[in-house]
């Protein structure tokens, strides 16, 4: 008997899936999101205690202070931001490198490079824009700006990685826009978006794709 002809539609679907996996970085670890969220919460706590010890009303007073007062706090804030970014990158590198090794992929192959560039361009532009806001006259918009630009970076990067990144990006944008209406709650929104948002996303991704016994292959859409 002749073997049954393979289903052309099934073949096309499999070819498309292979092409998607070769063009997207699908080994992003959910635990890196959890780690980044913990770093963000620790940074918010450090920033809150610093501001409370230097200003009567903490964050709100800093947002309403003069340019000279804000510039006096800038070295600490830049150091804090640099430390948070550095620690978050180290955590992300460790867990993602561990997962790429498990999946038999390379971290810095073409999909990983495209993902890094897609993230970096909006993040760098947004960081410089928000720095100008801080030293200028609209410091209350710094946290909303950071969240909106970060959300846009995630949306841009979602073309090169897991589709769920898109929803995290939309969440960040939504929180950033809401924070524009409540600028005095900037630290709370920062903790919600960069802290709890990352932790929640990371746990969902870990349970969906990495947890032993429940993990399944990532699904990508066009």
C-alpha positions in Angstrom: 0.0 0.0 0.0 1.1 3.5 -0.8 1.6 5.7 2.2 -1.0 8.4 2.6 0.0 11.8 1.1 1.1 14.2 3.8 -1.3 17.1 4.4 0.1 20.1 2.5 -1.5 22.5 5.0 0.2 20.7 7.9 3.5 20.9 6.1 3.1 24.6 5.5 2.3 25.1 9.1 5.4 23.2 10.2 7.6 25.2 7.8 6.1 28.4 9.1 6.7 27.4 12.7 10.4 26.5 11.9 10.9 29.9 10.2 9.4 31.7 13.2 11.6 29.9 15.6 14.7 30.7 13.6 13.8 34.4 13.5 12.6 34.9 17.1 14.3 34.6 20.4 12.0 32.2 22.2 14.3 31.3 25.2 13.5 34.3 27.3 13.3 33.1 30.8 10.3 34.0 33.0 12.6 33.9 36.1 14.5 36.9 34.6 11.3 38.9 34.8 10.8 37.8 38.4 14.3 38.9 39.3 13.9 42.2 37.5 10.7 42.9 39.4 12.4 42.1 42.8 15.2 44.5 41.8 12.7 47.2 40.9 10.9 46.9 44.3 14.2 47.1 46.2 15.1 50.2 44.2 11.7 51.8 45.0 12.3 51.1 48.7 15.8 52.6 48.6 14.6 55.7 46.7 11.7 56.2 49.1 13.9 56.1 52.2 16.4 58.4 50.6 13.8 61.0 49.6 12.0 60.8 53.0 15.3 61.5 54.7 16.1 64.5 52.6 12.6 66.1 51.8 9.6 66.6 54.2 7.1 65.0 51.8 9.6 62.6 50.0 8.8 62.0 46.4 6.0 64.6 46.1 8.3 67.3 47.5 11.1 66.4 45.1 8.7 66.7 42.1 7.7 70.2 43.3 11.2 71.4 44.2 13.4 73.9 42.3 15.8 72.9 39.5 18.7 73.3 41.9 17.2 71.0 44.5 16.4 68.3 41.8 20.0 68.6 40.4 21.4 68.1 43.9 19.5 64.7 44.1 20.4 63.7 40.6 23.7 61.9 41.4 22.0 59.6 43.9 19.1 59.0 41.5 21.4 58.2 38.6 23.5 55.9 40.8 20.3 54.1 41.9 19.0 53.8 38.4 22.3 52.5 37.1 22.5 49.9 40.0 19.0 48.7 39.3 19.6 48.4 35.5 22.9 46.6 36.1 21.4 44.1 38.6 18.3 43.5 36.4 20.6 42.8 33.4 22.7 40.4 35.4 19.7 38.5 36.6 18.2 38.4 33.1 21.5 37.2 31.6 21.9 34.5 34.2 18.5 32.9 33.8 18.2 33.5 30.1 21.6 32.0 29.5 20.7 29.0 31.5 17.5 28.5 29.5 19.2 29.0 26.1 21.8 26.4 27.2 18.9 24.0 28.1 17.2 24.7 24.8 20.4 24.2 22.8 20.4 27.8 21.5 22.9 30.6 21.6 22.1 33.8 23.5 23.8 36.2 21.1 22.7 34.7 17.8 20.9 36.8 15.3 17.4 36.6 17.0 19.0 37.7 20.3 20.8 40.6 18.7 17.6 41.8 17.0 15.7 41.6 20.3 18.4 43.6 22.1 18.4 46.3 19.4 14.6 46.5 19.3 14.6 47.1 23.1 17.7 49.4 23.3 16.6 52.1 20.8 13.3 53.2 22.5 14.9 52.7 26.0 17.9 54.9 25.3 15.7 57.6 23.6 13.2 57.4 26.5 15.9 57.6 29.2 17.5 60.7 27.6 14.1 62.3 27.1 13.1 61.7 30.8 16.4 63.0 32.0 15.7 66.3 30.2 12.3 66.4 31.8 13.8 65.9 35.2 16.4 68.7 35.0 13.8 70.9 33.2 10.5 72.0 34.5 8.3 68.9 34.3 9.9 66.3 36.7 6.5 64.8 37.6 6.3 63.3 34.1 9.5 61.4 34.5 8.0 58.2 35.9 5.1 58.2 33.4 7.5 58.8 30.6 9.8 55.9 31.7 6.8 53.5 31.8 5.4 54.6 28.4 8.8 54.4 26.7 9.5 51.0 28.3 6.1 49.8 27.1 6.8 51.0 23.6 10.2 49.2 23.8 8.5 45.9 24.7 5.9 46.3 21.9 8.8 46.9 19.5 10.7 43.9 20.8 7.7 41.6 20.8 8.2 41.0 17.1 11.4 39.1 17.9 10.4 37.1 21.0 7.4 35.6 22.8 4.0 37.2 22.1 3.3 37.6 25.7 5.8 40.5 25.9 3.3 42.6 23.9 0.8 42.4 26.8 3.4 43.4 29.3 4.2 46.4 27.1 0.6 47.4 26.9 0.3 47.1 30.6 3.3 49.4 31.1 1.8 52.0 28.7 -1.5 51.9 30.4 0.0 52.4 33.9 2.2 55.2 32.5 -0.7 57.0 31.1 -2.7 56.6 34.3 0.3 57.9 36.2 0.2 61.1 34.2 -3.2 61.8 35.8 -1.8 61.0 39.3 1.8 62.2 39.2 2.1 62.3 43.0 1.8 58.5 43.0 4.8 58.0 40.8 6.7 55.6 43.1 3.6 53.5 43.6 3.1 53.2 39.8 6.8 52.5 39.4 6.5 49.6 41.9 3.3 48.4 40.2 4.7 48.4 36.6 8.4 47.6 36.9 8.1 45.6 40.1 4.8 43.6 40.4 4.3 43.7 36.6 7.5 42.0 36.0 7.0 39.5 38.8 3.5 38.6 37.6 4.6 38.3 34.0 7.7 36.2 35.0 5.6 33.8 37.0 3.1 33.3 34.2 5.9 32.7 31.7 7.7 30.3 34.0 4.6 28.3 34.7 3.7 28.3 31.0 7.0 27.4 29.3 9.6 26.4 31.9 8.1 24.7 34.9 8.8 20.9 34.8 5.8 18.9 34.0 3.7 21.8 32.7 5.9 23.5 30.2 4.8 23.7 26.6 6.3 25.0 23.4 5.9 28.8 22.8 3.2 29.8 20.3 4.0 32.7 18.0 1.7 34.6 15.8 2.4 36.8 12.7 
